Amino acid sequence: MSSETGTQPAAPTGSASSSIDLESVRTIAKKDFQDAVRSWLFWGLSVFFFALMAGLAGILAWISPDGFTTIDFISTVSSVAKLVIPLIALILGWKAIAGERETGSIKVLLSLPHSRRDVILGKLLGRTAVLSLSLIIGLLIAMVAVAFAVTEFSFPAYMAFLVLTILYGLAYMSIAISLSSLTRSTTIAGAAMFGVFVVFYIVWNSIQTALRLLMNRGYIEGVAYTMSGPGGGQLEFTRLPSWAQFINMLDPGNAYQNTITIFSEISGDQIGTTVREVAYPNGIPFFLQDWFSFIILLFWIVVPITIALFWFDRVDI
């Protein structure tokens, strides 16, 4: 009688699908980027960013005859970038995984020595490279126009804006790749991208208004504070509790603009800063300080792609 009766072959200790090969990731990212260059997507985005920056510099020069500084320019442009960058990142990441699953080409890709995690990371790096390098080219060329338009040009502030805009794009690209990996239909993936944009750009910006309305009606207890008014009189105001303001900071766009404040010394206007300090006489909580916005931005970069790495490794292709 064979001694092997009733025994099962030992299960493999590892799976190719769960491993990450950096060379494989680089290969996938390189192909993704080359495809974008061949389709002129990369160059189109570069021209768009150049036109956007140079155009805004021209508009500001026209409406501000007394001149404006680099900080004034970046403060304005960041408000536009807060809208434009998510749209571009979500469109770039829309079909990254879902499109290949829908057409079946993902099976061909995985038949090569690429793990599923290699595909996720390669797509993230490839699409981010398209967005980032087009931003770098567009903004560096436009820097000449900006330098001539402003009364005081700050190269460090301009470069800080570029770096943080790239990080902001990476955050939305991480969200887009994650959502694209969760579905095999580009229609559903597209609906998810649209839903993300609506939630973060429209719904989230309405949360503070809704919370303030609830506070005014007594459903939320506000925090009273006083500050000096005209003639030295004391004026009393009520602010939302810290937890309610933290909800607003969780939005990637708000985190992006707050992070720019740290590195580029953009503070909106000094009145707003003074009100904030007066509203917190015992000190602003750490989770409402501008530096914490950088942590929030990193959260939106790391968490979505981590979910994608975990989930896509287990779905049925």
C-alpha positions in Angstrom: 0.0 0.0 0.0 1.3 3.4 -0.9 2.2 5.6 2.0 1.0 8.6 0.0 -2.7 7.6 0.2 -4.9 10.4 1.5 -2.2 13.0 1.3 -2.4 16.3 -0.6 0.4 18.2 -2.4 1.8 21.0 -0.2 0.3 24.4 -1.1 2.7 26.9 -2.4 3.9 29.3 0.2 3.6 32.3 -2.0 1.7 33.5 -5.1 2.9 35.3 -8.1 -0.2 37.5 -7.9 0.7 38.7 -4.5 4.4 39.6 -5.2 5.8 42.9 -6.3 8.6 43.1 -8.9 10.0 46.6 -9.2 11.4 45.9 -12.7 7.9 44.6 -13.7 6.3 47.7 -12.2 8.7 49.9 -14.2 8.0 48.1 -17.4 4.2 48.6 -17.1 4.6 52.2 -16.1 7.0 52.8 -19.0 4.5 51.3 -21.5 1.7 53.3 -20.1 3.7 56.5 -20.4 4.9 55.7 -24.0 1.3 55.0 -25.1 0.3 58.5 -23.8 3.2 60.1 -25.7 2.3 58.3 -28.9 -1.4 59.4 -28.6 -0.3 63.0 -28.0 -2.1 63.0 -24.7 1.1 64.0 -22.8 1.8 66.9 -25.1 -1.8 68.0 -25.1 -1.8 68.2 -21.3 1.6 70.1 -21.4 0.1 72.7 -23.8 -3.0 72.9 -21.7 -1.1 73.6 -18.4 1.1 76.2 -20.1 -1.9 78.0 -21.6 -3.7 77.8 -18.3 -0.8 79.3 -16.3 0.2 81.9 -18.9 -3.5 82.9 -19.5 -4.2 83.4 -15.8 -1.0 85.4 -15.5 -2.2 87.6 -18.3 -5.7 88.0 -16.8 -4.3 89.0 -13.4 -1.9 91.5 -15.0 -4.9 93.0 -16.9 -7.2 93.3 -13.8 -4.4 94.3 -11.4 -2.7 97.3 -13.0 -0.8 98.0 -9.7 0.8 94.5 -10.0 0.7 91.3 -8.0 3.2 89.0 -6.4 3.9 85.3 -7.0 2.0 84.5 -3.9 -1.1 86.3 -5.2 -0.7 84.4 -8.5 -0.4 81.0 -6.8 -3.3 81.7 -4.4 -5.5 82.3 -7.5 -4.1 79.4 -9.6 -4.5 76.9 -6.7 -8.2 77.6 -6.7 -8.4 76.7 -10.4 -6.1 73.7 -10.0 -8.3 72.4 -7.2 -11.0 71.9 -9.8 -8.9 71.0 -12.9 -6.4 68.5 -11.5 -9.1 66.1 -10.1 -10.9 66.1 -13.5 -7.7 65.2 -15.4 -6.5 62.6 -12.9 -9.9 60.9 -12.8 -10.2 60.8 -16.6 -6.6 59.5 -16.9 -7.3 56.7 -14.4 -10.8 55.9 -15.5 -10.0 53.0 -17.9 -6.6 52.1 -16.4 -7.7 48.7 -15.1 -11.5 48.6 -15.8 -10.8 49.1 -19.6 -8.4 46.2 -19.8 -10.7 44.0 -17.8 -13.6 44.9 -20.1 -11.7 44.1 -23.2 -9.9 41.0 -21.7 -6.4 42.4 -22.4 -5.7 42.2 -18.7 -5.4 38.4 -19.1 -2.8 38.9 -21.7 -0.9 41.3 -19.5 -1.1 38.9 -16.5 0.1 36.0 -18.7 3.4 37.8 -18.9 5.7 37.9 -15.8 3.6 40.6 -14.1 1.7 40.1 -10.9 -1.6 41.9 -10.2 0.1 44.2 -7.8 2.7 45.0 -10.4 -0.1 46.1 -12.7 -1.8 48.3 -10.1 1.5 50.1 -9.2 2.7 50.3 -12.8 -0.6 51.9 -13.9 -0.4 54.3 -11.0 3.1 55.4 -11.8 2.6 55.5 -15.5 -0.5 57.6 -15.4 0.9 59.8 -12.7 4.1 60.3 -14.8 1.9 61.6 -17.7 0.2 64.1 -15.4 3.3 65.1 -13.5 5.7 65.6 -16.4 3.1 67.5 -18.4 2.6 69.7 -15.3 6.4 70.2 -15.0 6.8 71.1 -18.7 3.7 73.4 -18.8 4.4 75.2 -15.6 8.2 75.7 -16.2 7.6 77.1 -19.6 4.8 79.3 -18.3 7.1 80.5 -15.5 8.7 82.9 -18.0 5.4 84.6 -18.6 4.6 84.6 -14.9 8.0 86.1 -14.0 7.3 89.0 -16.4 3.8 89.5 -15.2 4.4 89.7 -11.4 6.0 92.5 -9.6 7.9 90.2 -7.3 8.7 86.7 -8.5 9.5 84.0 -5.9 11.1 80.9 -7.5 10.8 78.8 -4.2 7.1 79.5 -3.9 6.5 78.7 -7.5 8.4 75.4 -7.3 6.6 74.5 -4.0 3.3 75.1 -5.8 4.4 72.7 -8.6 5.5 69.9 -6.2 2.3 70.1 -4.2 0.1 70.2 -7.3 1.9 67.0 -8.4 1.1 65.4 -5.0 -2.5 66.5 -5.3 -2.7 64.9 -8.7 -1.1 61.7 -7.3 -3.8 61.6 -4.6 -6.6 61.7 -7.1 -4.8 59.3 -9.4 -4.6 56.9 -6.5 -8.3 57.2 -6.0 -9.0 56.8 -9.7 -6.8 53.6 -10.1 -8.4 52.1 -7.0 -11.9 52.7 -8.3 -10.9 51.4 -11.7 -9.6 48.2 -10.2 -12.8 47.5 -8.3 -15.0 47.0 -11.5 -14.6 45.3 -14.8 -17.0 47.8 -16.5 -15.8 51.2 -17.8 -19.4 52.4 -17.5 -19.5 51.7 -13.8 -15.9 53.0 -13.4 -16.9 56.2 -15.1 -19.9 56.6 -12.9 -17.7 56.1 -9.9 -15.3 58.7 -11.1 -18.1 61.2 -11.6 -19.5 60.3 -8.1 -16.1 61.0 -6.5 -15.9 64.4 -8.2 -19.4 65.3 -7.1 -18.8 64.2 -3.5 -15.5 66.0 -3.0 -16.1 69.2 -5.1 -19.8 69.8 -4.6 -21.2 67.8 -1.6 -18.1 68.2 0.6 -18.1 72.0 0.1 -21.7 72.1 1.2 -21.1 70.2 4.5 -19.9 73.3 6.4 -22.9 75.3 5.3 -25.2 72.4 6.5 -23.4 72.1 9.8 -23.6 75.9 10.4 -27.3 75.8 9.7 -27.7 73.0 12.2 -25.6 75.0 14.7 -27.8 78.1 14.2 -30.9 76.0 14.8 -29.5 74.6 18.0 -28.8 71.0 16.9 -25.1 71.5 17.2 -23.5 73.4 20.1 -21.3 76.1 18.8 -18.3 77.8 20.5 -18.6 81.5 21.3 -15.7 83.9 21.0 -15.3 87.7 21.0 -13.1 90.0 19.0 -12.6 93.8 18.8 -14.8 95.7 16.4 -14.9 99.2 15.0 -14.4 101.8 17.7 -13.0 99.3 20.2 -16.2 97.6 20.9 -16.4 93.8 21.5 -18.3 91.7 19.0 -19.4 88.2 19.8 -19.3 85.4 17.2 -20.0 81.6 17.3 -17.8 79.1 15.4 -18.4 75.5 14.6 -16.8 73.0 17.0 -13.4 71.7 16.1 -14.7 68.2 14.9 -17.0 69.9 12.4 -14.2 72.0 11.0 -12.0 68.9 10.8 -14.5 67.2 8.5 -14.0 70.1 6.0 -10.2 69.6 6.1 -10.6 65.9 5.1 -11.5 67.0 1.5 -8.3 66.4 -0.7 -8.8 69.8 -2.3 -9.0 71.7 1.0 -5.9 69.7 2.2 -4.1 70.7 -1.0 -4.8 74.4 -0.5 -3.9 74.3 3.2 -0.6 72.5 2.4 0.3 75.2 -0.1 -0.1 77.7 2.7 2.7 75.9 4.6 5.3 75.8 1.9 4.5 78.8 -0.2 3.5 81.1 2.7 0.0 81.6 1.3 -2.4 82.6 4.0 -5.3 83.9 2.0 -5.7 87.2 3.8 -4.4 88.2 7.2 -7.9 89.0 8.5 -8.8 85.3 8.2 -5.7 84.2 10.1 -6.4 86.7 12.9 -10.0 85.5 13.2 -8.8 81.9 13.4 -6.3 82.7 16.2 -9.0 84.7 18.2 -11.5 81.9 17.7 -9.0 79.5 19.5 -7.6 81.5 22.4 -6.1 78.3 23.9 -4.4 77.3 20.7 -5.5 75.8 17.4 -5.9 72.0 17.7 -3.1 70.1 15.9 -5.6 68.5 13.5 -6.8 71.9 12.3 -3.3 73.3 11.7 -2.0 73.6 8.2 0.8 71.1 8.6 -1.7 68.4 9.4 -3.2 68.9 5.9 -0.1 67.3 4.5 -0.9 64.2 6.5 -4.4 64.2 5.1 -3.0 64.5 1.5 -0.7 61.6 2.1 -3.7 59.6 3.5 -5.5 60.1 0.1 -2.4 58.9 -1.7 -1.7 55.8 0.4 -5.0 54.4 1.5 -6.9 54.1 -1.8 -4.0 52.4 -3.6 -3.5 50.1 -0.6 -7.1 49.0 -0.9 -6.6 48.4 -4.6 -3.5 46.3 -4.0 -5.5 44.1 -1.4 -8.7 43.9 -3.4 -7.5 43.4 -7.0 -5.3 40.5 -5.8 -8.4 38.6 -4.9 -11.0 39.3 -7.6 -11.9 37.0 -10.4 -10.5 38.4 -13.6 
